[in-house]
């Protein structure tokens, strides 16, 4: 069963509606945070890194607010994982720990 609020109805016309605009904004924010993240991994100048990190944080917060708004309006839904799915994911990622270079330092 999906986790979702009651969906706010919007007109189905060729023009963009509120849901279309919010979805476009959310997609843009996701793209921007991904791009900023790539930059942050590769930045060598400390002050530029810090400036972009601040922009990244603002953009990430905006993305989260848009997601929350769309969820409240019923335009974003989640599918709960069952116990078997959780156990499979746990075992899959637990198996990756033996690939870490500093295994003895992880707790």
Buried (B, 14 or more C-beta within 10 A) or exposed (E): EEEEEEEEEBEEEEEEEBBEEBBEBBEBBBEBBEEBEEBBEEBEEEEEBEEBBEBBEEBBEBBEEBBEBBBEBBBBEEEEEEEEEEEEEEEEEEEEEEEEEEEEEEE
